[in-house]
Every structure is written in structure tokens, then in C-alpha cells.
Amino acid sequence: MTIFAEIFHMIQRIQSVYLLLVAVTGILLYGFPLVSLVPSQAGASPAIYHISALQVESLVNGTSVLYVRYWPTLILNALIIAFSVFTILQFKKRSFQLKCVNGLMLMILVLLVLFALDIERLRSGAAASHMITFNVYTALPVIQVILVRMAAGGIKKDEALVRSADRLR
């Protein structure tokens, strides 16, 4: 019964929900394309490229082919997912959890830079007639940054509440 009580206590804290949403959005980064390169002219190469955290997929004449797999983004996104779950489990050590959240923020910002480099690398390798189209899922890494920032705010509020309760004693 005490395990369930601890899990309930952990889930009722808002920063745990934010960090769980960071992990869920990290999983979504694997499945959905963030950016697509589509031909901008009618006579251009018919290849369409979809970039996700998992791979770059090429669609030519309706058939999907793995174009390239970017390992750094794949591994870093997996680390972000695992580290956000690890950070949730550190709910009893608020100061350490805050340091973990700051590290998580840094990892997400590095992932954003890697995505930008991957997009630029693919854009320079594709035909000049291709243009970048952003999908709804392009906002997922930005949403992760916002959620991590909100989790840090929740941890700071908890820490301030505990310190004020200690002063009253």
C-alpha cells in the first residue's frame, strides 16, 4: 500500500505531469515528421522527404524508403525520454530534481540545434527545387522546452513551500 501512496503523491505534483508530458512528446517525435521537403515546381524531382527524430524518409511515387537515419538525434531523444522519467522519480529530492530539470533543458536545446543541422544538411543535399514545409509536429521540441520550464517553476514553488513550513516550526 505504501508504494501506491508514493506513486499517488508523485503524480499529484504538477511538475511530474509536466515531465511526463515531456516524455510523451519525445515519443511523438519518433513517430511524426517534423519537417518535410517537397518539390516547389511541377517539373522538379518527385521525391518528398520527411524528417523525424528517428529517420529521414523519402517518398517517391508513393513508395516509402528509408533515406538516412540520424543517430545523434535518435539517441539524444531517447536520453531525453529516459531522463525525464528519471527526473520524475526524484520527487523526494527537490534540489537534485531541479538540477536534473536544468540538465534536461540543456539536452532539449541541443536536440533543437541537431534538428536544425539535420534539416540544413538535408536541404543542401536535396534538389534546389525543394522547399521546406513545417508540420504541426515541428512545435513539439518547443513545447518540450516550455514544459520543462514549467516543471522547474513547480519544483521551485514546492521548495519555497517546504522552506516556509520549516521556518514556521
C-alpha positions in Angstrom: 0.0 0.0 0.0 2.9 2.4 0.6 4.1 2.1 -2.9 0.8 3.2 -4.3 0.7 6.1 -1.8 4.1 7.3 -3.0 3.1 7.0 -6.7 -0.1 8.9 -6.0 1.9 11.6 -4.1 4.4 11.8 -7.0 1.6 12.1 -9.6 -0.3 14.8 -7.8 2.6 17.2 -8.1 2.2 19.3 -11.2 5.9 19.1 -12.2 5.5 15.3 -12.5 2.7 15.8 -15.0 4.8 18.3 -17.0 7.8 15.9 -17.1 5.6 13.1 -18.1 4.3 15.2 -21.0 7.9 15.9 -22.0 8.5 12.1 -22.2 5.3 11.7 -24.2 6.2 14.5 -26.7 9.6 12.9 -27.0 8.0 9.6 -28.0 5.8 11.5 -30.5 9.0 12.9 -32.1 9.8 9.4 -33.2 6.6 8.8 -35.0 5.6 12.0 -36.7 7.6 14.1 -39.3 8.7 17.4 -38.0 9.7 18.9 -41.4 9.1 17.9 -44.9 11.0 18.8 -48.1 8.6 18.9 -51.0 9.1 19.9 -54.7 8.2 23.5 -55.3 7.9 23.2 -59.0 6.0 20.9 -61.2 9.0 19.6 -63.2 11.1 19.1 -60.1 12.2 15.8 -58.7 9.1 14.0 -57.3 10.9 12.9 -54.1 9.4 14.1 -50.8 11.5 13.9 -47.7 10.0 13.7 -44.1 12.4 14.4 -41.2 11.6 12.9 -37.7 13.8 12.2 -34.7 14.0 8.6 -35.9 14.9 8.9 -39.6 14.6 10.7 -42.8 12.1 9.0 -45.0 11.9 9.5 -48.8 8.6 9.2 -50.7 9.0 8.6 -54.4 5.9 7.7 -56.5 4.0 6.6 -53.4 6.7 4.2 -52.0 8.4 5.0 -48.8 12.1 4.4 -48.4 14.4 5.0 -45.5 16.7 7.7 -46.8 19.0 8.1 -43.8 18.9 7.6 -40.1 20.4 10.4 -37.9 21.8 8.6 -34.9 22.7 11.6 -32.7 19.1 12.9 -32.7 17.7 9.4 -32.2 20.0 8.7 -29.2 19.6 12.2 -27.7 15.8 12.0 -27.9 15.9 8.6 -26.2 18.1 10.1 -23.5 15.6 12.9 -23.0 12.7 10.5 -22.6 14.6 8.3 -20.1 16.0 11.3 -18.2 12.6 13.0 -17.9 11.2 9.7 -16.3 14.3 9.6 -14.1 13.6 13.2 -13.0 10.0 12.4 -12.1 11.3 9.6 -9.8 13.5 12.1 -8.0 10.4 13.8 -6.4 11.7 13.4 -2.9 14.9 15.3 -3.6 13.7 18.7 -4.9 17.1 20.4 -5.3 18.5 17.4 -7.2 15.3 17.3 -9.3 15.8 20.9 -10.2 19.3 20.2 -11.3 18.0 17.3 -13.4 15.4 19.6 -15.0 18.1 22.1 -15.9 20.1 19.3 -17.5 17.0 18.2 -19.3 16.5 21.7 -20.6 20.1 21.7 -22.0 19.6 18.4 -23.7 16.4 19.6 -25.4 18.2 22.7 -26.6 21.0 20.6 -28.0 18.3 18.4 -29.7 16.8 21.6 -31.3 20.2 22.5 -32.7 20.7 19.0 -34.0 17.3 19.1 -35.7 18.3 22.4 -37.3 21.6 21.0 -38.6 19.8 17.9 -39.9 17.3 20.0 -41.8 20.0 22.1 -43.3 22.1 19.1 -44.2 19.1 17.5 -46.0 18.1 20.8 -47.6 21.6 21.3 -49.1 21.6 17.7 -50.3 18.2 17.8 -51.9 17.5 19.4 -55.2 17.3 23.1 -55.3 13.7 23.0 -56.3 12.6 21.5 -52.9 11.2 23.8 -50.3 10.8 23.3 -46.5 7.3 22.8 -45.1 6.8 22.8 -41.4 4.2 20.4 -39.9 2.2 20.8 -36.7 4.7 18.5 -35.0 7.5 21.0 -35.6 6.3 22.7 -32.4 6.9 19.6 -30.2 10.5 20.4 -29.2 9.4 23.9 -28.4 6.6 22.6 -26.3 9.1 20.4 -24.5 11.1 23.5 -23.6 8.0 25.2 -22.3 7.0 22.1 -20.2 10.5 21.8 -18.7 10.4 25.4 -17.8 7.0 25.0 -16.1 8.3 21.9 -14.3 11.2 24.0 -12.9 8.8 26.6 -11.7 6.7 23.9 -10.0 9.8 22.5 -8.2 10.8 26.0 -7.1 7.3 26.6 -5.7 7.5 23.3 -3.8 10.9 24.1 -2.4 9.7 27.5 -1.3 6.6 26.0 0.4 8.8 23.5 2.3 11.2 26.2 3.4 8.4 28.4 4.6 6.9 25.5 6.6 10.3 24.8 8.1 10.5 28.5 9.2 7.2 28.2 11.0 8.4 25.3 13.1 
